[in-house]
């Protein structure tokens, strides 16, 4: 079943690439942390966010009035750090995500601001926990779930420097909605703030009434 779901993620992304208005390649700096509560409902005061990275391929299709729909396939590294008895604990979670959503882009100017929301589904293919010099594979130890899902809210600006090419910068807040702990005694959810930038390339749309150029 999991292999079938993964295949559907790849097929969905490939199909969208033939019908979108433009494609974007992006790099992300991710300020990653956990929402954590112990068995008594208390947070861990030593839990800290950490900077991680991600890479993505994004497809958007413009529709009437500046509204767009799209999909994004990307790799992201999430996690956090903590301290126990003066020893550092580090979690490093590696996901492949598919984001599906939409938003609005103001297209009147060379600098085009936009906002959007999306739903994500993530597959965890590697999960490491390091305590001081000791290393643990969380998937082999069955201490974390392979699947995650949640919501993204993003906003950014796109600057067109030709009729077919643009650069962009955006900020995205992500919140996991799926409990990551195999045991339900503790609550653990992903949370991340991503700073993302990259290049966008217009894809020819033929005679579409809503086709546009980045810049006249």
FIVEXVEX-276141 format. One record per residue (C-alpha): x, y, z; residue in three letters. Coordinates in Angstrom, 2 decimals, always signed. Last residue first. Layout:
<pts>
<<X Y Z> "ALA">
...
</pts>
This chain:
<pts>
<<+5.74 +42.48 -21.39> "UNK">
<<+6.94 +40.70 -18.24> "UNK">
<<+6.05 +37.36 -16.66> "UNK">
<<+4.01 +36.61 -19.73> "UNK">
<<+0.41 +35.49 -19.61> "UNK">
<<-1.90 +32.67 -20.59> "UNK">
<<-5.41 +33.06 -19.22> "UNK">
<<-7.31 +32.77 -22.48> "UNK">
<<-5.26 +29.65 -23.31> "UNK">
<<-4.15 +29.54 -26.96> "UNK">
<<-0.87 +27.69 -26.39> "UNK">
<<+0.23 +27.36 -22.77> "UNK">
<<+4.00 +27.69 -23.12> "UNK">
<<+5.76 +27.11 -19.77> "UNK">
<<+7.20 +30.13 -17.97> "UNK">
<<+10.32 +29.53 -15.91> "UNK">
<<+10.70 +30.33 -12.21> "UNK">
<<+14.02 +30.57 -10.34> "UNK">
<<+14.79 +30.21 -6.62> "UNK">
<<+14.12 +31.31 -3.07> "UNK">
<<+12.75 +29.83 +0.13> "UNK">
<<+12.76 +30.80 +3.81> "UNK">
<<+10.98 +28.03 +5.71> "UNK">
<<+9.33 +28.13 +9.15> "UNK">
<<+8.76 +24.64 +10.51> "UNK">
<<+6.59 +22.56 +12.85> "UNK">
<<+6.45 +18.78 +13.09> "UNK">
<<+4.26 +17.15 +15.72> "UNK">
<<+4.97 +15.13 +18.87> "UNK">
<<+2.48 +14.34 +21.62> "UNK">
<<+3.46 +11.81 +24.28> "UNK">
<<+1.56 +8.76 +25.58> "UNK">
<<+0.36 +8.05 +22.04> "UNK">
<<+3.20 +5.62 +21.38> "UNK">
<<+4.32 +5.52 +17.75> "UNK">
<<+5.18 +9.20 +18.14> "UNK">
<<+4.67 +11.29 +15.01> "UNK">
<<+1.09 +12.48 +15.67> "UNK">
<<-0.24 +13.90 +12.41> "UNK">
<<-1.29 +17.53 +12.01> "UNK">
<<+2.08 +18.99 +11.09> "UNK">
<<+2.33 +22.75 +10.85> "UNK">
<<+4.22 +24.58 +8.10> "UNK">
<<+4.92 +28.32 +7.80> "UNK">
<<+6.29 +29.42 +4.42> "UNK">
<<+8.31 +32.51 +3.52> "UNK">
<<+8.93 +33.39 -0.12> "UNK">
<<+11.57 +34.76 -2.47> "UNK">
<<+11.31 +34.74 -6.25> "UNK">
<<+13.31 +35.02 -9.46> "UNK">
<<+11.74 +35.27 -12.89> "UNK">
<<+12.11 +33.94 -16.43> "UNK">
<<+9.81 +33.88 -19.50> "UNK">
<<+9.15 +37.51 -20.43> "UNK">
<<+12.40 +38.64 -18.80> "UNK">
<<+13.57 +39.96 -15.40> "UNK">
<<+10.34 +39.04 -13.64> "UNK">
<<+10.39 +39.49 -9.86> "UNK">
<<+8.26 +37.16 -7.72> "UNK">
<<+7.29 +38.07 -4.17> "UNK">
<<+6.30 +35.90 -1.23> "UNK">
<<+3.67 +34.46 +1.05> "UNK">
<<+3.10 +30.96 +2.39> "UNK">
<<+0.73 +28.95 +4.57> "UNK">
<<+1.37 +25.19 +4.76> "UNK">
<<-0.88 +22.54 +6.31> "UNK">
<<-0.33 +19.01 +7.60> "UNK">
<<+0.57 +15.42 +6.86> "UNK">
<<+3.14 +12.93 +8.12> "UNK">
<<+3.93 +9.33 +7.31> "UNK">
<<+6.76 +7.06 +8.45> "UNK">
<<+5.83 +7.04 +12.14> "UNK">
<<+8.50 +7.26 +14.82> "UNK">
<<+9.90 +4.89 +17.45> "UNK">
<<+10.01 +1.73 +15.35> "UNK">
<<+13.65 +1.00 +16.23> "UNK">
<<+14.51 +0.53 +12.57> "UNK">
<<+12.72 +3.80 +11.79> "UNK">
<<+14.39 +5.69 +14.63> "UNK">
<<+17.92 +4.71 +13.59> "UNK">
<<+19.99 +5.54 +16.66> "UNK">
<<+23.45 +7.09 +17.01> "UNK">
<<+25.45 +7.51 +20.23> "UNK">
<<+28.13 +10.21 +20.41> "UNK">
<<+26.06 +12.69 +22.47> "UNK">
<<+22.53 +11.40 +21.81> "UNK">
<<+21.94 +11.28 +18.05> "UNK">
<<+18.54 +10.45 +16.59> "UNK">
<<+18.25 +9.63 +12.91> "UNK">
<<+15.20 +9.29 +10.68> "UNK">
<<+15.38 +8.45 +6.96> "UNK">
<<+12.62 +7.78 +4.42> "UNK">
<<+9.82 +9.78 +6.07> "UNK">
<<+7.00 +10.21 +3.54> "UNK">
<<+5.17 +13.54 +3.65> "UNK">
<<+1.67 +14.69 +2.71> "UNK">
<<+1.09 +18.40 +2.41> "UNK">
<<-1.97 +20.64 +2.17> "UNK">
<<-1.50 +24.06 +0.65> "UNK">
<<-2.12 +27.75 +1.24> "UNK">
<<-1.09 +30.74 -0.82> "UNK">
<<-0.03 +34.37 -0.97> "UNK">
<<+1.50 +36.37 -3.81> "UNK">
<<+3.41 +39.56 -4.56> "UNK">
<<+4.42 +40.26 -8.18> "UNK">
<<+7.36 +42.60 -8.79> "UNK">
<<+7.23 +43.43 -12.49> "UNK">
<<+3.76 +44.86 -11.91> "UNK">
<<+0.11 +44.08 -12.59> "UNK">
<<+0.21 +40.36 -11.77> "UNK">
<<-1.01 +40.19 -8.16> "UNK">
<<-0.81 +36.49 -7.30> "UNK">
<<-3.48 +34.53 -5.41> "UNK">
<<-3.37 +31.07 -3.88> "UNK">
<<-3.52 +27.35 -4.44> "UNK">
<<-2.89 +23.93 -2.95> "UNK">
<<-1.24 +20.52 -3.22> "UNK">
<<+2.09 +19.78 -1.53> "UNK">
<<+3.88 +16.45 -2.07> "UNK">
<<+6.69 +15.78 +0.35> "UNK">
<<+9.77 +13.55 +0.58> "UNK">
<<+11.02 +13.65 +4.14> "UNK">
<<+14.31 +13.38 +6.04> "UNK">
<<+14.10 +13.64 +9.85> "UNK">
<<+17.18 +14.58 +11.89> "UNK">
<<+16.73 +14.61 +15.67> "UNK">
<<+19.63 +15.80 +17.85> "UNK">
<<+20.11 +15.28 +21.58> "UNK">
<<+23.03 +17.08 +23.21> "UNK">
<<+24.33 +15.83 +26.54> "UNK">
<<+24.51 +18.14 +29.56> "UNK">
<<+22.20 +15.84 +31.54> "UNK">
<<+19.66 +15.94 +28.70> "UNK">
<<+19.78 +18.67 +26.06> "UNK">
<<+17.55 +19.26 +23.05> "UNK">
<<+17.80 +19.69 +19.29> "UNK">
<<+15.21 +19.78 +16.53> "UNK">
<<+14.13 +18.04 +13.34> "UNK">
<<+13.32 +18.58 +9.69> "UNK">
<<+15.15 +17.92 +6.42> "UNK">
<<+13.03 +18.58 +3.36> "UNK">
<<+12.80 +17.08 -0.11> "UNK">
<<+10.27 +18.53 -2.50> "UNK">
<<+7.36 +17.97 -4.86> "UNK">
<<+5.10 +20.95 -5.31> "UNK">
<<+1.64 +21.17 -6.77> "UNK">
<<-0.43 +24.00 -8.12> "UNK">
<<-3.46 +26.18 -8.30> "UNK">
<<-3.42 +29.88 -9.17> "UNK">
<<-5.76 +32.84 -8.81> "UNK">
<<-4.70 +36.01 -10.60> "UNK">
<<-8.20 +36.78 -11.87> "UNK">
<<-8.79 +33.66 -13.97> "UNK">
<<-6.43 +30.71 -13.70> "UNK">
<<-2.67 +30.47 -13.45> "UNK">
<<-1.21 +26.98 -13.24> "UNK">
<<+1.68 +26.41 -10.86> "UNK">
<<+4.33 +23.69 -10.71> "UNK">
<<+7.02 +23.55 -8.01> "UNK">
<<+10.24 +21.54 -7.74> "UNK">
<<+11.85 +21.62 -4.32> "UNK">
<<+15.01 +21.50 -2.23> "UNK">
<<+15.32 +21.61 +1.57> "UNK">
<<+17.68 +22.65 +4.34> "UNK">
<<+17.92 +22.66 +8.15> "UNK">
<<+18.33 +25.28 +10.89> "UNK">
<<+17.49 +24.12 +14.42> "UNK">
<<+14.71 +24.77 +16.91> "UNK">
<<+15.28 +24.06 +20.58> "UNK">
<<+13.87 +21.67 +23.19> "UNK">
<<+15.34 +22.42 +26.64> "UNK">
<<+12.00 +23.51 +28.15> "UNK">
<<+10.34 +20.19 +27.14> "UNK">
<<+6.61 +20.93 +27.04> "UNK">
<<+4.12 +19.68 +29.67> "UNK">
<<+0.96 +17.68 +28.96> "UNK">
<<+1.58 +15.16 +31.74> "UNK">
<<+2.60 +12.41 +29.31> "UNK">
<<+5.01 +14.81 +27.60> "UNK">
<<+4.10 +17.56 +25.12> "UNK">
<<+6.05 +18.41 +21.97> "UNK">
<<+5.52 +20.73 +19.00> "UNK">
<<+8.78 +20.12 +17.24> "UNK">
<<+11.26 +22.47 +15.54> "UNK">
<<+12.64 +23.49 +12.15> "UNK">
<<+13.88 +26.84 +10.86> "UNK">
<<+14.25 +25.69 +7.26> "UNK">
<<+16.53 +27.30 +4.67> "UNK">
<<+15.00 +26.36 +1.35> "UNK">
<<+16.14 +26.07 -2.27> "UNK">
<<+13.70 +26.36 -5.15> "UNK">
<<+13.13 +25.37 -8.76> "UNK">
<<+9.96 +26.80 -10.26> "UNK">
<<+7.72 +25.68 -13.14> "UNK">
<<+5.20 +27.82 -14.96> "UNK">
<<+1.71 +27.84 -16.42> "UNK">
<<+1.07 +24.19 -15.61> "UNK">
<<-0.34 +21.46 -17.82> "UNK">
<<+2.49 +19.10 -18.70> "UNK">
<<+4.25 +19.21 -15.35> "UNK">
<<+1.00 +18.29 -13.60> "UNK">
<<+1.19 +14.74 -14.90> "UNK">
<<+4.71 +14.21 -13.55> "UNK">
<<+3.74 +15.43 -10.08> "UNK">
<<+0.69 +13.20 -9.94> "UNK">
<<+2.70 +10.19 -11.15> "UNK">
<<+5.37 +10.70 -8.50> "UNK">
<<+2.86 +10.96 -5.66> "UNK">
<<+0.85 +8.04 -7.04> "UNK">
<<+3.94 +5.84 -6.98> "UNK">
<<+4.51 +6.71 -3.32> "UNK">
<<+0.94 +5.75 -2.51> "UNK">
<<+1.34 +2.41 -4.29> "UNK">
<<+4.58 +1.68 -2.43> "UNK">
<<+2.78 +2.43 +0.87> "UNK">
<<+0.00 +0.00 +0.00> "UNK">
</pts>
